[in-house]
Amino acid sequence: MQEILTFNPRRGRLSASQAEALHRLLPRYAPPAGSFDPATAFSGRPVVVEIGFGVGDVTIEMAQAEPAIGIVAIDVHTPGVARLLSAIEDHGLDNVMVVHDDAVGFLRERVPEAALAGIRIFFPDPWPKSKHHKRRLVRPALAALMASRLKAGASIHCATDWTPYAEAMLEVLDAEPSLRNAFDGYAPRLERPMTKFERMGLEKGHEVADLVFVKREGRS
């Protein structure tokens, strides 16, 4: 059965400098091939996976604000990957790794169970048409996969400016038995940088919803 992609598989056109950055820096900042071991990846620092980092500005801000946390930033959009790689080098950061691939495959095939300190999904593609809902990142099977990779007490933090998707996220995550809602419904806007997509949504009059769900104790 063919995998249902959660992204539009376009790679984007690269400038010469972006192509050079991708070629030179991705081998340096990508996780080693094979199984990913969060316990050793960042010299014992807890590891958070960020799915879909866009242009990478928020990733850089969070990495600078939280040097004691290792971030594995995953995206398929090639220009954004190149831009983030350059920014990591420019800022001399040692707590960011970059995966230029499908996040679902990375979690399923390379990350062990009960290994991550958190997963962040900020403003994913809402796939607003009904026929495309099956492509959404936060859907039952993938929520179960993500939850299985979290340590007990670790959290999934999602944010979206698309109200129907926020409602669907809440329903899906509420239904996952290994997770509990950290708040009564939606979370308050937690301390996090504002993304480009959040700013665009607010300019259009959209309401932003945050959701935080925590892995229950004793759940595999």
Sequence and secondary structure as in RCSB ss.txt:
>XXXX:A:sequence
MQEILTFNPRRGRLSASQAEALHRLLPRYAPPAGSFDPATAFSGRPVVVEIGFGVGDVTIEMAQAEPAIGIVAID
VHTPGVARLLSAIEDHGLDNVMVVHDDAVGFLRERVPEAALAGIRIFFPDPWPKSKHHKRRLVRPALAALMASRL
KAGASIHCATDWTPYAEAMLEVLDAEPSLRNAFDGYAPRLERPMTKFERMGLEKGHEVADLVFVKREGRS
>XXXX:A:secstr
     SS        HHHHHHHHHHHHHHS  SSS  HHHHTTT  EEEEE  TTSHHHHHHHHH TTSEEEEEE
  HHHHHHHHHHHHHHT SSEEEEES HHHHHHHHS TT EEEEEEES     SGGGGGG SSSHHHHHHHHHTE
EEEEEEEEEES HHHHHHHHHHHHH TTEEESSSSSB   S    HHHHHHHHTT   EEEEEEE TT  
